[in-house]
Amino acid sequence: MGEAVHIWFLVAYFVAILALVAGMIGGSHFLGQRHMARATIQPFESGMIPLGDARLRFPIQFYLVAMLFVIFDLESVFIYTWAIAIRPAGWNGYIAILAFIGVLLAALAYLWRLGALDWGPRSRLRPVPPPR
């Protein structure tokens, strides 16, 4: 009998939340101002008139650098937690974190060598060798 009472409290809570949300949305619909001027229909972009399409194409380097930042930033969390627990970890933890940082540096060197961090324009022509 105790569980049934708790379920009814939960149901009453959900009903109260739904009534509150419906009341806020309905109140703003009936009490809100209605302006249909041309300026109020346009989106506000920091005081600037929006021009063009909002769907711009960004180069893949933006997304690639963002993913690399998230990955390497997450690894810094592991290094920070190791630094907090350095004494209990002892020499085994020190060797483990050195191996971890070594793998991170190898991954960074691989990405650098692959050209994933290059932002300059890629020329389609081969570089001209210097005159002899």
C-alpha angles and dihedrals in degrees: 000000000000093000093053090057091052092050091052090051089052092048091048089050092052092047090050091050092049091048091050093050092045090049093051094047093044092046093051090048095052099034100037125102120257116213119166098180117136093247094053094051093056118085116254112238106184093299094309126115108245113242128189130355123327092220102085122174113235124196116260090245090076092059094039094052090046091054092046090050092052092048096048092040090055090052089056088061089059091049091049093052090049090052090054093051097039097124098050091043092057123178093329090059091046092054091045093052091047089054090047093051089045090056090048092051091047090052091048091049090049092051091046092050090046089055096242091135097049113115101174122102114274113236116218092208124081114249113265112244115238116260117264 
